Amino acid sequence: MTFLEFTEGPMWRFAAFVFLLGVFWHLAHWLMRRHPKDLSKPLGSGFAGAVGTLFRHFLPSPHFLSRNWLVTFAGYAFHLGLFALVLFFGPHIEFIQTHITGFGWEPMPYWGFIVACQLAFAGLLILWLKRVLDPVLRLISDSGDQVGTLLTFIVMLTGCMALMQSYDFLRALHMLTVNLWLIYFPFSRLMHAFTWVLSRAETGAVYGRRGSSL
């Protein structure tokens, strides 16, 4: 078995299993938490508050945007760029079709890949610089934040290197970092990719029940 066959075979299946099991465990633990019963009289709908909060905060408030436009741009650039790369880059679609879904879809054009790649790298770099240079963010950050950022950067960097598809080692190296990222994901703050929805909806439901909005 070659290094590439190992990273795209047994190691990939193990990493995917750990990822799915870890994510499911965290989400199940979140949903089954016991909350103290709210005995106050409801003044509004908790469900409407949860849904409204989710939709209202997809876009930043004008006040926040005017004061933090660079960080806001970086956040959207990184997350949207990475989303496009993962789901609409040709080699990724081919891998998903072969190893997960059994079917594929139309990939983005090459210029779209270049734009998404530049946005993702620029956004991640700006967010990291903000974290290490801002005294408040630096104070509340820990090694887990740095490891998650570094590992994500390495995955993206090896992905660019793997574009030279004639070199199996580079493709295997990228797959190795992806597998390590998947294994690390459920045990890190990267889980916010899933838990932000629950957290924001829960907060919105509390405010909605009190007849207020967030």
N, C-alpha and C positions, 0 to 999 in steps of 0.2 A: 504494500500500500504506500503510495506516494504521500508527501506532505500535503499536497493540494487535496488529494482524495480523503485524507484524514480530517482536514479542517472543514471540508464541505460535506463530510459524511458523519462519522461517529461524534466528533467534537461539536458539529453544528446541531445534531439531534440532542446531545446532552445540554448544550447551552440553551436551546429553545425550550427544553423541558424545565430547566431551572428558572428561566425567565417567566414562562407561563405559570408555573407553580407558585413562584414568589409573588407575582402580580396578583394572582387569584387570592392568595393567602392575605396579602395586605388589604385588598379591597373587601374581602369577607370580614376581616377583623374590624375594618372601619365601619362597615354597615351593621355589624352585630354589637357594636358598643352600646352599653347601657347609658341612657341619658336620664337625668333627674326629671321627673314629671313636672311640666309647666302647669301650675294651678291657676294662673291668671286668666282672665276672660279674654278670648281672642278678639282682636279688633280688625283683623283682616285675614287673608288667605295665606297660609304658609307655602302652599304649592305655587300660587301665583308669584309670591315673593321670590321663591327659588328660581323659577323659570325666568322671571323678569330680570333678576340679578345676573344670570348667565348671559342673557342676550345684551343687556345694557353695557356690560363690561368687556364685550368683544373689542370695542374701540375705546381708546383712552379719552378721559375728559379733557376739554380744551385747556383748562387751568393746568392740569398735570403736563399736557403736551407742550405748552409754552415754556414751562420751566425745565423739562427733561426731554426735549425733543430728540437729542442724540441717543440717549438710552432707549427711548421708545422706538426709534428707527432700528436700532441694533436688535432689540428683542423681536420685532416683527421680521426683520431681515433674516436673522438666524433661524427662527422657527419655521417660517414659510419656505426659506431656501432649503433647509434640511428635509422638510416634508416633501418638497418637489423632487429632491434628489433620491430619497428613499423609494418613493412610489412611482416615479415617472422617468427615471433614467433607464435606458435600454438594458444594460447588463443586469440591473436589479430586477427589472420585470422578467427577464429570462430566468433568473435564479428563482424568483417567486413562483413562476409557472412550473419550473422543474421540481422544486422541493416542497411547495406548499399548496398552491391552489389547483394546479393542473391546467390553468388557462391564463392568458395574458391580456394586455391591452396596448393601445397605441402609445409609444414612448414620446417624450418631448423631443423637439428638434435639438441639434447640437448647440445652436446659439442659446436655447433655453437652458441647457445644462451649464453653459459657461456663466450665464447670468445668475442662476440659482447657486452655483458653486461660489461665485464671488460674493454674493449676498450672505451666504452662510458663513464663510470664513471671516468676512468683515464684521458681521454681527457678533460672532463668537469672540473675536479679538477685542472689540469695543467693550463687550460685557465683562470680559475678564480683566481688562485694564481698569474699568470702573470699580470692580470688586477689590483689586489690590491697591488702588490709589485713593479711593474714598475712605476716610478714617472711620466712618460709621460702619460701612459695609465690611471693611477689613476686620473690625472688632467683632462682628457677629458671624463672620465666616470661619470655617474650620477646614481641616485637611480633606474632609469628604467633598467639600465644594471644589477644591483644587483638583482632586483626583478625578472627579466626574468631568470637569472641564478639560483636563489634560487627555483623558481617555477618549472623549468625544473628538477632540482635535486630532489625535493620532488616527482614529478610525477614518476621519475625513481625509487626512493626509495620505494614508496608505491606499485609500480609495482612488485618489488622483494618480498615485504611482501605478496602481493596478490597471490603468487605462492602456498601458503597454501590454496588451493581452498575450503577446507572444512569449512573455516571461511568466511561467507558471508560479515561480517563487513569489513574485510580487502579488499575484492574485491570492496565493495561499497566505501571505503575510497579512493582507487586508482582511481575509476571512478569519484569521486568527484573532486580530484585534476586535473584529465584530463579535466573535464568540465571547471574548473576555468582557466586552462591553455589555452583552446580554446577561452574562452571569452576574456582573456587578450591579446591574440596573435595579433589581428589586430590593437590594440592601442599601440603597443610597438615596440621596435627594433627587436623583433623576426620576424617582417615582412620582414627582409632581406632574409629570406628563399625564398621569391618570387621576391623581388625588385632587388636583386643582378643581376639577368639576364638582366633586363631592364636597370639598371644603367651601367653595363659593356658593353652591346651592344650599348647603346647610346654614350658612350665615344669612343668605337671602331669605330663607324660610323663617328664621328667627325674627328678622326685621319685619317680614310680611305679616306674621302673626300679630305683631305689635302695632300693625297699621302704619308702618313706616316703610321706607324704601332705602336701598343701599346703592 
